[in-house]
């Protein structure tokens, strides 16, 4: 800018506009990533909650109602957005030497990431629990 003149030259306005546009593009990208991270977090919380609920349902069957096996179908659930959650139950003989008869239970919930289909991956969360036979031979 020349000394003694008022206002800005067209070059100064263009440079300032370019800097502002660059900053706005960065902010929009950041907000988009934050929204995806929040969605992924909510989906992970939903999957963990389903796994814990399924574990509670299996444990409610008591020791006598369980049989060891892996890859048992725990059913499929859909959330409000139509996202699919597949539940898989694994029951292992957990009886240790000198201990009470027990089963170790693992519940896995599989779901898709929020990325678009070519980049989408299957994610998994799992919870573990134990169901033991009581000393009198009955359930817990």
Secondary structure, DSSP 4 states (H G I P E B T S, - for coil): --TT--S--HHHHHHHHHHHHHHHHHHHHHHHHHHHHHHHHHHHHHHHHHHHHHHHHHHTTTGGG---EEEEEEEEEE-TT--EEEEEEEEEE-PPTTS--EEEEEEEEEEE-SS-GGG--EEEEEEEEEEE--TTSS--
